[in-house]
Amino acid sequence: MIKEDIPHVLEIERLSYSNPWQSSTFEGEVDNFPISNPYVIVFKPEKRVIGYIIYWRVREEVQISNIAIHPDYRRLGIAEAVMKKILKHLQAEDMKFVILEVRPSNLSAQELYRKLGFIPLGLQKKYYKNPEEDALLMGKTL
Ligand SMILES: CC(C)(COP(=O)(O)OP(=O)(O)OC[C@H]1O[C@@H](n2cnc3c(N)ncnc32)[C@H](O)[C@@H]1OP(=O)(O)O)[C@@H](O)C(=O)NCCC(=O)NCCS
């Protein structure tokens, strides 16, 4: 992700979440490379940004902080393929754990993570706003 991608990323973010991140948050992620690793997913024929994934590396641990696919491109296996590729890359780099938070009501994302081998680790109380909800913490050993 580069700064020029952010308007396209914001459009997907707003279509994906009830409490979307602001532009400044994405700008911060881009500025925070290489601790933050923000990537866009581009549909090559149209050179269109159709999704993104952001993860942080802290020592041997990886935290996936955001992943979204444009609604027009969902259920095509894109998130699964991208995450598999990233998990393989992180494993090769000797990273040990990956964790992420997800709304308990977000069953489609949980299904994706379960399919990739993530297991539920616990709840973080009142983590999300608009609407308020706990976060389900999920993790995977690489
Ligand atoms: C979650 C999200 C990233 C999945 O992206 P995607 O590219 O559509 O997912 P994939 O097509 O790779 O799906 C892979 C698997 O995830 C699960 N899955 C994905 N969407 C699902 C849905 N709507 N219902 C049930 N399971 C779903 C399925 O197991 C699917 O495998 P299958 O198609 O063989 O059944 C996408 O729905 C999205 O952008 N949601 C809004 C943002 C969001 O919630 N992000 C996660 C925040 S924690």
The ligand as an SDF file (V2000), in Angstrom:
LIG
                    3D

 48 50  0  0  0  0  0  0  0  0999 V2000
  -13.9550  -11.8430    5.6550 C   0  0  0  0  0  0  0  0  0  0  0  0
  -13.5590  -11.4960    4.2070 C   0  0  0  0  0  0  0  0  0  0  0  0
  -12.2020  -10.8020    4.2380 C   0  0  0  0  0  0  0  0  0  0  0  0
  -13.4550  -12.8220    3.4140 C   0  0  0  0  0  0  0  0  0  0  0  0
  -12.9630  -12.5190    2.1060 O   0  0  0  0  0  0  0  0  0  0  0  0
  -13.2960  -13.4250    0.8240 P   0  0  0  0  0  0  0  0  0  0  0  0
  -12.2650  -13.1650   -0.2020 O   0  0  0  0  0  0  0  0  0  0  0  0
  -14.7030  -13.2390    0.4520 O   0  0  0  0  0  0  0  0  0  0  0  0
  -13.1080  -14.8940    1.4480 O   0  0  0  0  0  0  0  0  0  0  0  0
  -12.7880  -16.2220    0.6180 P   0  0  0  0  0  0  0  0  0  0  0  0
  -13.6080  -16.2230   -0.6410 O   0  0  0  0  0  0  0  0  0  0  0  0
  -11.3100  -16.3870    0.4860 O   0  0  0  0  0  0  0  0  0  0  0  0
  -13.3820  -17.3270    1.5850 O   0  0  0  0  0  0  0  0  0  0  0  0
  -12.5730  -18.3480    2.1580 C   0  0  0  0  0  0  0  0  0  0  0  0
  -13.4080  -19.1010    3.1790 C   0  0  0  0  0  0  0  0  0  0  0  0
  -13.8400  -18.2160    4.2240 O   0  0  0  0  0  0  0  0  0  0  0  0
  -15.1770  -18.5750    4.6250 C   0  0  0  0  0  0  0  0  0  0  0  0
  -16.1150  -17.5210    4.2340 N   0  0  0  0  0  0  0  0  0  0  0  0
  -15.8300  -16.3790    3.5580 C   0  0  0  0  0  0  0  0  0  0  0  0
  -16.9510  -15.6440    3.4290 N   0  0  0  0  0  0  0  0  0  0  0  0
  -17.9540  -16.3350    4.0230 C   0  0  0  0  0  0  0  0  0  0  0  0
  -19.3440  -16.0890    4.2090 C   0  0  0  0  0  0  0  0  0  0  0  0
  -19.9290  -14.9660    3.7550 N   0  0  0  0  0  0  0  0  0  0  0  0
  -20.0700  -17.0020    4.8800 N   0  0  0  0  0  0  0  0  0  0  0  0
  -19.4970  -18.1320    5.3690 C   0  0  0  0  0  0  0  0  0  0  0  0
  -18.1730  -18.4240    5.2170 N   0  0  0  0  0  0  0  0  0  0  0  0
  -17.4170  -17.5260    4.5470 C   0  0  0  0  0  0  0  0  0  0  0  0
  -15.4990  -19.8650    3.8830 C   0  0  0  0  0  0  0  0  0  0  0  0
  -15.0150  -20.9450    4.6560 O   0  0  0  0  0  0  0  0  0  0  0  0
  -14.6800  -19.6910    2.6180 C   0  0  0  0  0  0  0  0  0  0  0  0
  -14.3770  -20.9050    1.9860 O   0  0  0  0  0  0  0  0  0  0  0  0
  -15.4290  -21.5080    0.9170 P   0  0  0  0  0  0  0  0  0  0  0  0
  -15.7710  -20.4070   -0.0400 O   0  0  0  0  0  0  0  0  0  0  0  0
  -14.6620  -22.6440    0.2970 O   0  0  0  0  0  0  0  0  0  0  0  0
  -16.6220  -21.9490    1.7210 O   0  0  0  0  0  0  0  0  0  0  0  0
  -14.6330  -10.6190    3.5130 C   0  0  0  0  0  0  0  0  0  0  0  0
  -15.9080  -11.1840    3.7350 O   0  0  0  0  0  0  0  0  0  0  0  0
  -14.6520   -9.1790    3.9940 C   0  0  0  0  0  0  0  0  0  0  0  0
  -13.9500   -8.3170    3.4590 O   0  0  0  0  0  0  0  0  0  0  0  0
  -15.4800   -8.8810    5.0260 N   0  0  0  0  0  0  0  0  0  0  0  0
  -15.5830   -7.5230    5.5610 C   0  0  0  0  0  0  0  0  0  0  0  0
  -14.3560   -7.1560    6.3550 C   0  0  0  0  0  0  0  0  0  0  0  0
  -14.1030   -8.1190    7.4940 C   0  0  0  0  0  0  0  0  0  0  0  0
  -15.0080   -8.5610    8.1760 O   0  0  0  0  0  0  0  0  0  0  0  0
  -12.8110   -8.4260    7.7010 N   0  0  0  0  0  0  0  0  0  0  0  0
  -12.3640   -9.2780    8.7950 C   0  0  0  0  0  0  0  0  0  0  0  0
  -12.2610   -8.4610   10.0270 C   0  0  0  0  0  0  0  0  0  0  0  0
  -11.7030   -9.4470   11.4250 S   0  0  0  0  0  0  0  0  0  0  0  0
  1  2  1  0
  2  3  1  0
  2  4  1  0
  2 36  1  0
  4  5  1  0
  5  6  1  0
  6  7  2  0
  6  8  1  0
  6  9  1  0
  9 10  1  0
 10 11  2  0
 10 12  1  0
 10 13  1  0
 13 14  1  0
 14 15  1  0
 15 16  1  0
 15 30  1  0
 16 17  1  0
 17 18  1  0
 17 28  1  0
 18 19  1  0
 18 27  1  0
 19 20  2  0
 20 21  1  0
 21 22  1  0
 21 27  2  0
 22 23  1  0
 22 24  2  0
 24 25  1  0
 25 26  2  0
 26 27  1  0
 28 29  1  0
 28 30  1  0
 30 31  1  0
 31 32  1  0
 32 33  2  0
 32 34  1  0
 32 35  1  0
 36 37  1  0
 36 38  1  0
 38 39  2  0
 38 40  1  0
 40 41  1  0
 41 42  1  0
 42 43  1  0
 43 44  2  0
 43 45  1  0
 45 46  1  0
 46 47  1  0
 47 48  1  0
M  END
$$$$
